[in-house]
Amino acid sequence: MSISRLPFAVAAPAFGAALLMLAAPGAAEAHILQGEAGGFLHGFEHPLSGLDHLLAMFCVGLWGAQMGGRAVWSLPIAFPLIMVVGGMMGIAGVPLPAVESGIALSIIVLGAAIALVWRPPEWLAVLVIGVFAIFHGYAHGAELPTAADPADYAIGFVVATGLIHLAGIAVGLAFQRLRGGELSRALGGLIGLGGLYFLVA
């Protein structure tokens, strides 16, 4: 059975997990974590602690599912890999201007791509998400706690990012089976509008 025909019963649990992540207490408090700074655990929590990061990463999976074909996996694989490069830049203190604006724009652009059902060539889609992955990775790396091990921290936020991507893929595949993908388009539009809030906030 092809991935595009994944039964709704398989995708539904991940959809529920995605809703739980979106509703998690403190999700709107971007980049704020309480307690002792750790390695893997702190890195894992970081993408889940900021709604801006969570929405963009969710969109990567949702957009890949909407595009179909190899994009279902190539986009969610490329994003965390390139994000590590941005993370290394942040840890090293390499200057990168307008990081928060870049993160907000990622939500707007990805949300709009889903709302408009934009299906560019795969290489172009990877390029688009790759540029935004640099900004997201940089934010993670720049906020590395002094007590945290960089490698463990990086593994943590990459694992969390992958899980968010999987939730986006599951929701996208489920929505493609309902009303011809109209729900995905509506969700993308709402997320894109949310990105405007982060841009002006």
MODELLER restraints for C-alpha pairs under 7 A, 6 or more apart:
rsr = mdl.restraints
at = mdl.atoms
rsr.add(forms.Gaussian(group=physical.xy_distance, feature=features.Distance(at['CA:4:A'], at['CA:68:A']), mean=6.77, stdev=0.5))
rsr.add(forms.Gaussian(group=physical.xy_distance, feature=features.Distance(at['CA:4:A'], at['CA:173:A']), mean=6.56, stdev=0.5))
rsr.add(forms.Gaussian(group=physical.xy_distance, feature=features.Distance(at['CA:8:A'], at['CA:174:A']), mean=5.44, stdev=0.5))
rsr.add(forms.Gaussian(group=physical.xy_distance, feature=features.Distance(at['CA:11:A'], at['CA:170:A']), mean=4.77, stdev=0.5))
rsr.add(forms.Gaussian(group=physical.xy_distance, feature=features.Distance(at['CA:11:A'], at['CA:171:A']), mean=6.63, stdev=0.5))
rsr.add(forms.Gaussian(group=physical.xy_distance, feature=features.Distance(at['CA:11:A'], at['CA:174:A']), mean=5.89, stdev=0.5))
rsr.add(forms.Gaussian(group=physical.xy_distance, feature=features.Distance(at['CA:14:A'], at['CA:167:A']), mean=5.26, stdev=0.5))
rsr.add(forms.Gaussian(group=physical.xy_distance, feature=features.Distance(at['CA:14:A'], at['CA:170:A']), mean=5.89, stdev=0.5))
rsr.add(forms.Gaussian(group=physical.xy_distance, feature=features.Distance(at['CA:15:A'], at['CA:167:A']), mean=6.13, stdev=0.5))
rsr.add(forms.Gaussian(group=physical.xy_distance, feature=features.Distance(at['CA:15:A'], at['CA:170:A']), mean=6.21, stdev=0.5))
rsr.add(forms.Gaussian(group=physical.xy_distance, feature=features.Distance(at['CA:15:A'], at['CA:171:A']), mean=5.21, stdev=0.5))
rsr.add(forms.Gaussian(group=physical.xy_distance, feature=features.Distance(at['CA:18:A'], at['CA:167:A']), mean=5.51, stdev=0.5))
rsr.add(forms.Gaussian(group=physical.xy_distance, feature=features.Distance(at['CA:26:A'], at['CA:49:A']), mean=6.66, stdev=0.5))
rsr.add(forms.Gaussian(group=physical.xy_distance, feature=features.Distance(at['CA:27:A'], at['CA:48:A']), mean=6.60, stdev=0.5))
rsr.add(forms.Gaussian(group=physical.xy_distance, feature=features.Distance(at['CA:27:A'], at['CA:49:A']), mean=5.02, stdev=0.5))
rsr.add(forms.Gaussian(group=physical.xy_distance, feature=features.Distance(at['CA:27:A'], at['CA:50:A']), mean=5.55, stdev=0.5))
rsr.add(forms.Gaussian(group=physical.xy_distance, feature=features.Distance(at['CA:27:A'], at['CA:51:A']), mean=5.46, stdev=0.5))
rsr.add(forms.Gaussian(group=physical.xy_distance, feature=features.Distance(at['CA:28:A'], at['CA:50:A']), mean=5.96, stdev=0.5))
rsr.add(forms.Gaussian(group=physical.xy_distance, feature=features.Distance(at['CA:28:A'], at['CA:51:A']), mean=5.15, stdev=0.5))
rsr.add(forms.Gaussian(group=physical.xy_distance, feature=features.Distance(at['CA:29:A'], at['CA:49:A']), mean=6.58, stdev=0.5))
rsr.add(forms.Gaussian(group=physical.xy_distance, feature=features.Distance(at['CA:29:A'], at['CA:50:A']), mean=5.91, stdev=0.5))
rsr.add(forms.Gaussian(group=physical.xy_distance, feature=features.Distance(at['CA:30:A'], at['CA:49:A']), mean=5.72, stdev=0.5))
rsr.add(forms.Gaussian(group=physical.xy_distance, feature=features.Distance(at['CA:30:A'], at['CA:50:A']), mean=3.53, stdev=0.5))
rsr.add(forms.Gaussian(group=physical.xy_distance, feature=features.Distance(at['CA:30:A'], at['CA:51:A']), mean=5.98, stdev=0.5))
rsr.add(forms.Gaussian(group=physical.xy_distance, feature=features.Distance(at['CA:30:A'], at['CA:52:A']), mean=6.96, stdev=0.5))
rsr.add(forms.Gaussian(group=physical.xy_distance, feature=features.Distance(at['CA:31:A'], at['CA:46:A']), mean=6.60, stdev=0.5))
rsr.add(forms.Gaussian(group=physical.xy_distance, feature=features.Distance(at['CA:31:A'], at['CA:49:A']), mean=5.74, stdev=0.5))
rsr.add(forms.Gaussian(group=physical.xy_distance, feature=features.Distance(at['CA:31:A'], at['CA:50:A']), mean=5.14, stdev=0.5))
rsr.add(forms.Gaussian(group=physical.xy_distance, feature=features.Distance(at['CA:32:A'], at['CA:49:A']), mean=6.36, stdev=0.5))
rsr.add(forms.Gaussian(group=physical.xy_distance, feature=features.Distance(at['CA:33:A'], at['CA:49:A']), mean=6.83, stdev=0.5))
rsr.add(forms.Gaussian(group=physical.xy_distance, feature=features.Distance(at['CA:37:A'], at['CA:145:A']), mean=5.90, stdev=0.5))
rsr.add(forms.Gaussian(group=physical.xy_distance, feature=features.Distance(at['CA:37:A'], at['CA:147:A']), mean=6.06, stdev=0.5))
rsr.add(forms.Gaussian(group=physical.xy_distance, feature=features.Distance(at['CA:37:A'], at['CA:148:A']), mean=6.19, stdev=0.5))
rsr.add(forms.Gaussian(group=physical.xy_distance, feature=features.Distance(at['CA:38:A'], at['CA:147:A']), mean=6.62, stdev=0.5))
rsr.add(forms.Gaussian(group=physical.xy_distance, feature=features.Distance(at['CA:38:A'], at['CA:148:A']), mean=4.97, stdev=0.5))
rsr.add(forms.Gaussian(group=physical.xy_distance, feature=features.Distance(at['CA:39:A'], at['CA:148:A']), mean=4.50, stdev=0.5))
rsr.add(forms.Gaussian(group=physical.xy_distance, feature=features.Distance(at['CA:39:A'], at['CA:149:A']), mean=5.11, stdev=0.5))
rsr.add(forms.Gaussian(group=physical.xy_distance, feature=features.Distance(at['CA:39:A'], at['CA:152:A']), mean=4.94, stdev=0.5))
rsr.add(forms.Gaussian(group=physical.xy_distance, feature=features.Distance(at['CA:39:A'], at['CA:153:A']), mean=4.46, stdev=0.5))
rsr.add(forms.Gaussian(group=physical.xy_distance, feature=features.Distance(at['CA:40:A'], at['CA:152:A']), mean=4.54, stdev=0.5))
rsr.add(forms.Gaussian(group=physical.xy_distance, feature=features.Distance(at['CA:40:A'], at['CA:153:A']), mean=4.56, stdev=0.5))
rsr.add(forms.Gaussian(group=physical.xy_distance, feature=features.Distance(at['CA:40:A'], at['CA:155:A']), mean=6.35, stdev=0.5))
rsr.add(forms.Gaussian(group=physical.xy_distance, feature=features.Distance(at['CA:40:A'], at['CA:156:A']), mean=4.38, stdev=0.5))
rsr.add(forms.Gaussian(group=physical.xy_distance, feature=features.Distance(at['CA:41:A'], at['CA:156:A']), mean=6.17, stdev=0.5))
rsr.add(forms.Gaussian(group=physical.xy_distance, feature=features.Distance(at['CA:42:A'], at['CA:153:A']), mean=6.51, stdev=0.5))
rsr.add(forms.Gaussian(group=physical.xy_distance, feature=features.Distance(at['CA:43:A'], at['CA:153:A']), mean=4.30, stdev=0.5))
rsr.add(forms.Gaussian(group=physical.xy_distance, feature=features.Distance(at['CA:43:A'], at['CA:154:A']), mean=6.18, stdev=0.5))
rsr.add(forms.Gaussian(group=physical.xy_distance, feature=features.Distance(at['CA:43:A'], at['CA:156:A']), mean=4.37, stdev=0.5))
rsr.add(forms.Gaussian(group=physical.xy_distance, feature=features.Distance(at['CA:43:A'], at['CA:157:A']), mean=4.46, stdev=0.5))
rsr.add(forms.Gaussian(group=physical.xy_distance, feature=features.Distance(at['CA:44:A'], at['CA:156:A']), mean=4.02, stdev=0.5))
rsr.add(forms.Gaussian(group=physical.xy_distance, feature=features.Distance(at['CA:44:A'], at['CA:157:A']), mean=4.42, stdev=0.5))
rsr.add(forms.Gaussian(group=physical.xy_distance, feature=features.Distance(at['CA:44:A'], at['CA:159:A']), mean=6.72, stdev=0.5))
rsr.add(forms.Gaussian(group=physical.xy_distance, feature=features.Distance(at['CA:44:A'], at['CA:160:A']), mean=5.16, stdev=0.5))
rsr.add(forms.Gaussian(group=physical.xy_distance, feature=features.Distance(at['CA:46:A'], at['CA:157:A']), mean=6.55, stdev=0.5))
rsr.add(forms.Gaussian(group=physical.xy_distance, feature=features.Distance(at['CA:47:A'], at['CA:53:A']), mean=5.64, stdev=0.5))
rsr.add(forms.Gaussian(group=physical.xy_distance, feature=features.Distance(at['CA:47:A'], at['CA:54:A']), mean=5.95, stdev=0.5))
rsr.add(forms.Gaussian(group=physical.xy_distance, feature=features.Distance(at['CA:47:A'], at['CA:157:A']), mean=6.34, stdev=0.5))
rsr.add(forms.Gaussian(group=physical.xy_distance, feature=features.Distance(at['CA:47:A'], at['CA:160:A']), mean=6.66, stdev=0.5))
rsr.add(forms.Gaussian(group=physical.xy_distance, feature=features.Distance(at['CA:47:A'], at['CA:161:A']), mean=6.64, stdev=0.5))
rsr.add(forms.Gaussian(group=physical.xy_distance, feature=features.Distance(at['CA:48:A'], at['CA:54:A']), mean=5.95, stdev=0.5))
rsr.add(forms.Gaussian(group=physical.xy_distance, feature=features.Distance(at['CA:52:A'], at['CA:104:A']), mean=6.84, stdev=0.5))
rsr.add(forms.Gaussian(group=physical.xy_distance, feature=features.Distance(at['CA:53:A'], at['CA:136:A']), mean=6.90, stdev=0.5))
rsr.add(forms.Gaussian(group=physical.xy_distance, feature=features.Distance(at['CA:55:A'], at['CA:107:A']), mean=6.63, stdev=0.5))
rsr.add(forms.Gaussian(group=physical.xy_distance, feature=features.Distance(at['CA:56:A'], at['CA:106:A']), mean=6.24, stdev=0.5))
rsr.add(forms.Gaussian(group=physical.xy_distance, feature=features.Distance(at['CA:56:A'], at['CA:107:A']), mean=4.97, stdev=0.5))
rsr.add(forms.Gaussian(group=physical.xy_distance, feature=features.Distance(at['CA:57:A'], at['CA:161:A']), mean=6.55, stdev=0.5))
rsr.add(forms.Gaussian(group=physical.xy_distance, feature=features.Distance(at['CA:57:A'], at['CA:164:A']), mean=6.17, stdev=0.5))
rsr.add(forms.Gaussian(group=physical.xy_distance, feature=features.Distance(at['CA:57:A'], at['CA:165:A']), mean=5.83, stdev=0.5))
rsr.add(forms.Gaussian(group=physical.xy_distance, feature=features.Distance(at['CA:58:A'], at['CA:164:A']), mean=5.47, stdev=0.5))
rsr.add(forms.Gaussian(group=physical.xy_distance, feature=features.Distance(at['CA:58:A'], at['CA:165:A']), mean=5.28, stdev=0.5))
rsr.add(forms.Gaussian(group=physical.xy_distance, feature=features.Distance(at['CA:58:A'], at['CA:167:A']), mean=6.81, stdev=0.5))
rsr.add(forms.Gaussian(group=physical.xy_distance, feature=features.Distance(at['CA:58:A'], at['CA:168:A']), mean=4.68, stdev=0.5))
rsr.add(forms.Gaussian(group=physical.xy_distance, feature=features.Distance(at['CA:59:A'], at['CA:110:A']), mean=6.11, stdev=0.5))
rsr.add(forms.Gaussian(group=physical.xy_distance, feature=features.Distance(at['CA:59:A'], at['CA:111:A']), mean=6.63, stdev=0.5))
rsr.add(forms.Gaussian(group=physical.xy_distance, feature=features.Distance(at['CA:59:A'], at['CA:168:A']), mean=6.27, stdev=0.5))
rsr.add(forms.Gaussian(group=physical.xy_distance, feature=features.Distance(at['CA:60:A'], at['CA:75:A']), mean=6.48, stdev=0.5))
rsr.add(forms.Gaussian(group=physical.xy_distance, feature=features.Distance(at['CA:60:A'], at['CA:76:A']), mean=6.18, stdev=0.5))
rsr.add(forms.Gaussian(group=physical.xy_distance, feature=features.Distance(at['CA:60:A'], at['CA:165:A']), mean=6.30, stdev=0.5))
rsr.add(forms.Gaussian(group=physical.xy_distance, feature=features.Distance(at['CA:61:A'], at['CA:76:A']), mean=5.83, stdev=0.5))
rsr.add(forms.Gaussian(group=physical.xy_distance, feature=features.Distance(at['CA:61:A'], at['CA:165:A']), mean=4.41, stdev=0.5))
rsr.add(forms.Gaussian(group=physical.xy_distance, feature=features.Distance(at['CA:61:A'], at['CA:166:A']), mean=6.21, stdev=0.5))
rsr.add(forms.Gaussian(group=physical.xy_distance, feature=features.Distance(at['CA:61:A'], at['CA:168:A']), mean=4.24, stdev=0.5))
rsr.add(forms.Gaussian(group=physical.xy_distance, feature=features.Distance(at['CA:61:A'], at['CA:169:A']), mean=4.42, stdev=0.5))
rsr.add(forms.Gaussian(group=physical.xy_distance, feature=features.Distance(at['CA:62:A'], at['CA:168:A']), mean=4.40, stdev=0.5))
rsr.add(forms.Gaussian(group=physical.xy_distance, feature=features.Distance(at['CA:62:A'], at['CA:169:A']), mean=4.98, stdev=0.5))
rsr.add(forms.Gaussian(group=physical.xy_distance, feature=features.Distance(at['CA:62:A'], at['CA:171:A']), mean=6.73, stdev=0.5))
rsr.add(forms.Gaussian(group=physical.xy_distance, feature=features.Distance(at['CA:62:A'], at['CA:172:A']), mean=4.76, stdev=0.5))
rsr.add(forms.Gaussian(group=physical.xy_distance, feature=features.Distance(at['CA:63:A'], at['CA:114:A']), mean=5.70, stdev=0.5))
rsr.add(forms.Gaussian(group=physical.xy_distance, feature=features.Distance(at['CA:64:A'], at['CA:71:A']), mean=4.94, stdev=0.5))
rsr.add(forms.Gaussian(group=physical.xy_distance, feature=features.Distance(at['CA:64:A'], at['CA:72:A']), mean=4.22, stdev=0.5))
rsr.add(forms.Gaussian(group=physical.xy_distance, feature=features.Distance(at['CA:64:A'], at['CA:73:A']), mean=6.92, stdev=0.5))
rsr.add(forms.Gaussian(group=physical.xy_distance, feature=features.Distance(at['CA:64:A'], at['CA:75:A']), mean=6.05, stdev=0.5))
rsr.add(forms.Gaussian(group=physical.xy_distance, feature=features.Distance(at['CA:64:A'], at['CA:169:A']), mean=6.84, stdev=0.5))
rsr.add(forms.Gaussian(group=physical.xy_distance, feature=features.Distance(at['CA:65:A'], at['CA:72:A']), mean=4.83, stdev=0.5))
rsr.add(forms.Gaussian(group=physical.xy_distance, feature=features.Distance(at['CA:65:A'], at['CA:169:A']), mean=5.21, stdev=0.5))
rsr.add(forms.Gaussian(group=physical.xy_distance, feature=features.Distance(at['CA:65:A'], at['CA:172:A']), mean=5.22, stdev=0.5))
rsr.add(forms.Gaussian(group=physical.xy_distance, feature=features.Distance(at['CA:65:A'], at['CA:173:A']), mean=5.77, stdev=0.5))
rsr.add(forms.Gaussian(group=physical.xy_distance, feature=features.Distance(at['CA:66:A'], at['CA:172:A']), mean=6.16, stdev=0.5))
rsr.add(forms.Gaussian(group=physical.xy_distance, feature=features.Distance(at['CA:67:A'], at['CA:119:A']), mean=5.75, stdev=0.5))
rsr.add(forms.Gaussian(group=physical.xy_distance, feature=features.Distance(at['CA:71:A'], at['CA:122:A']), mean=6.36, stdev=0.5))
rsr.add(forms.Gaussian(group=physical.xy_distance, feature=features.Distance(at['CA:75:A'], at['CA:126:A']), mean=5.86, stdev=0.5))
rsr.add(forms.Gaussian(group=physical.xy_distance, feature=features.Distance(at['CA:76:A'], at['CA:162:A']), mean=6.87, stdev=0.5))
rsr.add(forms.Gaussian(group=physical.xy_distance, feature=features.Distance(at['CA:76:A'], at['CA:165:A']), mean=5.79, stdev=0.5))
rsr.add(forms.Gaussian(group=physical.xy_distance, feature=features.Distance(at['CA:78:A'], at['CA:126:A']), mean=6.76, stdev=0.5))
rsr.add(forms.Gaussian(group=physical.xy_distance, feature=features.Distance(at['CA:78:A'], at['CA:130:A']), mean=6.98, stdev=0.5))
rsr.add(forms.Gaussian(group=physical.xy_distance, feature=features.Distance(at['CA:79:A'], at['CA:129:A']), mean=6.24, stdev=0.5))
rsr.add(forms.Gaussian(group=physical.xy_distance, feature=features.Distance(at['CA:79:A'], at['CA:130:A']), mean=5.86, stdev=0.5))
rsr.add(forms.Gaussian(group=physical.xy_distance, feature=features.Distance(at['CA:79:A'], at['CA:133:A']), mean=5.58, stdev=0.5))
rsr.add(forms.Gaussian(group=physical.xy_distance, feature=features.Distance(at['CA:80:A'], at['CA:158:A']), mean=5.64, stdev=0.5))
rsr.add(forms.Gaussian(group=physical.xy_distance, feature=features.Distance(at['CA:80:A'], at['CA:161:A']), mean=6.62, stdev=0.5))
rsr.add(forms.Gaussian(group=physical.xy_distance, feature=features.Distance(at['CA:82:A'], at['CA:130:A']), mean=5.97, stdev=0.5))
rsr.add(forms.Gaussian(group=physical.xy_distance, feature=features.Distance(at['CA:82:A'], at['CA:133:A']), mean=5.89, stdev=0.5))
rsr.add(forms.Gaussian(group=physical.xy_distance, feature=features.Distance(at['CA:82:A'], at['CA:134:A']), mean=6.37, stdev=0.5))
rsr.add(forms.Gaussian(group=physical.xy_distance, feature=features.Distance(at['CA:83:A'], at['CA:133:A']), mean=4.60, stdev=0.5))
rsr.add(forms.Gaussian(group=physical.xy_distance, feature=features.Distance(at['CA:83:A'], at['CA:134:A']), mean=5.19, stdev=0.5))
rsr.add(forms.Gaussian(group=physical.xy_distance, feature=features.Distance(at['CA:83:A'], at['CA:136:A']), mean=6.42, stdev=0.5))
rsr.add(forms.Gaussian(group=physical.xy_distance, feature=features.Distance(at['CA:83:A'], at['CA:137:A']), mean=4.24, stdev=0.5))
rsr.add(forms.Gaussian(group=physical.xy_distance, feature=features.Distance(at['CA:84:A'], at['CA:137:A']), mean=5.82, stdev=0.5))
rsr.add(forms.Gaussian(group=physical.xy_distance, feature=features.Distance(at['CA:84:A'], at['CA:154:A']), mean=6.94, stdev=0.5))
rsr.add(forms.Gaussian(group=physical.xy_distance, feature=features.Distance(at['CA:85:A'], at['CA:134:A']), mean=6.67, stdev=0.5))
rsr.add(forms.Gaussian(group=physical.xy_distance, feature=features.Distance(at['CA:85:A'], at['CA:137:A']), mean=6.94, stdev=0.5))
rsr.add(forms.Gaussian(group=physical.xy_distance, feature=features.Distance(at['CA:86:A'], at['CA:134:A']), mean=4.22, stdev=0.5))
rsr.add(forms.Gaussian(group=physical.xy_distance, feature=features.Distance(at['CA:86:A'], at['CA:135:A']), mean=6.37, stdev=0.5))
rsr.add(forms.Gaussian(group=physical.xy_distance, feature=features.Distance(at['CA:86:A'], at['CA:137:A']), mean=4.31, stdev=0.5))
rsr.add(forms.Gaussian(group=physical.xy_distance, feature=features.Distance(at['CA:86:A'], at['CA:138:A']), mean=4.34, stdev=0.5))
rsr.add(forms.Gaussian(group=physical.xy_distance, feature=features.Distance(at['CA:87:A'], at['CA:137:A']), mean=4.18, stdev=0.5))
rsr.add(forms.Gaussian(group=physical.xy_distance, feature=features.Distance(at['CA:87:A'], at['CA:138:A']), mean=4.42, stdev=0.5))
rsr.add(forms.Gaussian(group=physical.xy_distance, feature=features.Distance(at['CA:87:A'], at['CA:140:A']), mean=5.87, stdev=0.5))
rsr.add(forms.Gaussian(group=physical.xy_distance, feature=features.Distance(at['CA:87:A'], at['CA:141:A']), mean=4.09, stdev=0.5))
rsr.add(forms.Gaussian(group=physical.xy_distance, feature=features.Distance(at['CA:88:A'], at['CA:141:A']), mean=6.19, stdev=0.5))
rsr.add(forms.Gaussian(group=physical.xy_distance, feature=features.Distance(at['CA:89:A'], at['CA:138:A']), mean=6.05, stdev=0.5))
rsr.add(forms.Gaussian(group=physical.xy_distance, feature=features.Distance(at['CA:90:A'], at['CA:138:A']), mean=4.44, stdev=0.5))
rsr.add(forms.Gaussian(group=physical.xy_distance, feature=features.Distance(at['CA:90:A'], at['CA:139:A']), mean=6.60, stdev=0.5))
rsr.add(forms.Gaussian(group=physical.xy_distance, feature=features.Distance(at['CA:90:A'], at['CA:141:A']), mean=4.37, stdev=0.5))
rsr.add(forms.Gaussian(group=physical.xy_distance, feature=features.Distance(at['CA:90:A'], at['CA:142:A']), mean=4.21, stdev=0.5))
rsr.add(forms.Gaussian(group=physical.xy_distance, feature=features.Distance(at['CA:91:A'], at['CA:141:A']), mean=4.72, stdev=0.5))
rsr.add(forms.Gaussian(group=physical.xy_distance, feature=features.Distance(at['CA:91:A'], at['CA:142:A']), mean=5.25, stdev=0.5))
rsr.add(forms.Gaussian(group=physical.xy_distance, feature=features.Distance(at['CA:91:A'], at['CA:144:A']), mean=6.90, stdev=0.5))
rsr.add(forms.Gaussian(group=physical.xy_distance, feature=features.Distance(at['CA:99:A'], at['CA:135:A']), mean=5.55, stdev=0.5))
rsr.add(forms.Gaussian(group=physical.xy_distance, feature=features.Distance(at['CA:101:A'], at['CA:199:A']), mean=5.81, stdev=0.5))
rsr.add(forms.Gaussian(group=physical.xy_distance, feature=features.Distance(at['CA:102:A'], at['CA:132:A']), mean=6.66, stdev=0.5))
rsr.add(forms.Gaussian(group=physical.xy_distance, feature=features.Distance(at['CA:102:A'], at['CA:135:A']), mean=6.02, stdev=0.5))
rsr.add(forms.Gaussian(group=physical.xy_distance, feature=features.Distance(at['CA:103:A'], at['CA:132:A']), mean=6.69, stdev=0.5))
rsr.add(forms.Gaussian(group=physical.xy_distance, feature=features.Distance(at['CA:103:A'], at['CA:135:A']), mean=6.05, stdev=0.5))
rsr.add(forms.Gaussian(group=physical.xy_distance, feature=features.Distance(at['CA:103:A'], at['CA:136:A']), mean=6.20, stdev=0.5))
rsr.add(forms.Gaussian(group=physical.xy_distance, feature=features.Distance(at['CA:104:A'], at['CA:195:A']), mean=5.18, stdev=0.5))
rsr.add(forms.Gaussian(group=physical.xy_distance, feature=features.Distance(at['CA:104:A'], at['CA:196:A']), mean=7.00, stdev=0.5))
rsr.add(forms.Gaussian(group=physical.xy_distance, feature=features.Distance(at['CA:104:A'], at['CA:198:A']), mean=5.40, stdev=0.5))
rsr.add(forms.Gaussian(group=physical.xy_distance, feature=features.Distance(at['CA:104:A'], at['CA:199:A']), mean=5.12, stdev=0.5))
rsr.add(forms.Gaussian(group=physical.xy_distance, feature=features.Distance(at['CA:105:A'], at['CA:195:A']), mean=6.63, stdev=0.5))
rsr.add(forms.Gaussian(group=physical.xy_distance, feature=features.Distance(at['CA:106:A'], at['CA:132:A']), mean=5.71, stdev=0.5))
rsr.add(forms.Gaussian(group=physical.xy_distance, feature=features.Distance(at['CA:107:A'], at['CA:191:A']), mean=6.72, stdev=0.5))
rsr.add(forms.Gaussian(group=physical.xy_distance, feature=features.Distance(at['CA:107:A'], at['CA:192:A']), mean=5.64, stdev=0.5))
rsr.add(forms.Gaussian(group=physical.xy_distance, feature=features.Distance(at['CA:107:A'], at['CA:195:A']), mean=4.88, stdev=0.5))
rsr.add(forms.Gaussian(group=physical.xy_distance, feature=features.Distance(at['CA:108:A'], at['CA:192:A']), mean=4.10, stdev=0.5))
rsr.add(forms.Gaussian(group=physical.xy_distance, feature=features.Distance(at['CA:108:A'], at['CA:193:A']), mean=6.69, stdev=0.5))
rsr.add(forms.Gaussian(group=physical.xy_distance, feature=features.Distance(at['CA:108:A'], at['CA:195:A']), mean=4.82, stdev=0.5))
rsr.add(forms.Gaussian(group=physical.xy_distance, feature=features.Distance(at['CA:108:A'], at['CA:196:A']), mean=6.55, stdev=0.5))
rsr.add(forms.Gaussian(group=physical.xy_distance, feature=features.Distance(at['CA:109:A'], at['CA:192:A']), mean=6.84, stdev=0.5))
rsr.add(forms.Gaussian(group=physical.xy_distance, feature=features.Distance(at['CA:111:A'], at['CA:188:A']), mean=4.21, stdev=0.5))
rsr.add(forms.Gaussian(group=physical.xy_distance, feature=features.Distance(at['CA:111:A'], at['CA:189:A']), mean=5.59, stdev=0.5))
rsr.add(forms.Gaussian(group=physical.xy_distance, feature=features.Distance(at['CA:111:A'], at['CA:191:A']), mean=5.37, stdev=0.5))
rsr.add(forms.Gaussian(group=physical.xy_distance, feature=features.Distance(at['CA:111:A'], at['CA:192:A']), mean=4.15, stdev=0.5))
rsr.add(forms.Gaussian(group=physical.xy_distance, feature=features.Distance(at['CA:112:A'], at['CA:188:A']), mean=6.24, stdev=0.5))
rsr.add(forms.Gaussian(group=physical.xy_distance, feature=features.Distance(at['CA:112:A'], at['CA:189:A']), mean=5.98, stdev=0.5))
rsr.add(forms.Gaussian(group=physical.xy_distance, feature=features.Distance(at['CA:112:A'], at['CA:192:A']), mean=5.71, stdev=0.5))
rsr.add(forms.Gaussian(group=physical.xy_distance, feature=features.Distance(at['CA:114:A'], at['CA:184:A']), mean=6.89, stdev=0.5))
rsr.add(forms.Gaussian(group=physical.xy_distance, feature=features.Distance(at['CA:114:A'], at['CA:185:A']), mean=5.51, stdev=0.5))
rsr.add(forms.Gaussian(group=physical.xy_distance, feature=features.Distance(at['CA:114:A'], at['CA:188:A']), mean=5.01, stdev=0.5))
rsr.add(forms.Gaussian(group=physical.xy_distance, feature=features.Distance(at['CA:115:A'], at['CA:185:A']), mean=3.95, stdev=0.5))
rsr.add(forms.Gaussian(group=physical.xy_distance, feature=features.Distance(at['CA:115:A'], at['CA:186:A']), mean=6.18, stdev=0.5))
rsr.add(forms.Gaussian(group=physical.xy_distance, feature=features.Distance(at['CA:115:A'], at['CA:188:A']), mean=4.82, stdev=0.5))
rsr.add(forms.Gaussian(group=physical.xy_distance, feature=features.Distance(at['CA:115:A'], at['CA:189:A']), mean=5.00, stdev=0.5))
rsr.add(forms.Gaussian(group=physical.xy_distance, feature=features.Distance(at['CA:116:A'], at['CA:185:A']), mean=6.85, stdev=0.5))
rsr.add(forms.Gaussian(group=physical.xy_distance, feature=features.Distance(at['CA:117:A'], at['CA:185:A']), mean=6.98, stdev=0.5))
rsr.add(forms.Gaussian(group=physical.xy_distance, feature=features.Distance(at['CA:172:A'], at['CA:184:A']), mean=6.29, stdev=0.5))
rsr.add(forms.Gaussian(group=physical.xy_distance, feature=features.Distance(at['CA:175:A'], at['CA:181:A']), mean=5.53, stdev=0.5))
rsr.add(forms.Gaussian(group=physical.xy_distance, feature=features.Distance(at['CA:175:A'], at['CA:183:A']), mean=5.89, stdev=0.5))
rsr.add(forms.Gaussian(group=physical.xy_distance, feature=features.Distance(at['CA:175:A'], at['CA:184:A']), mean=5.87, stdev=0.5))
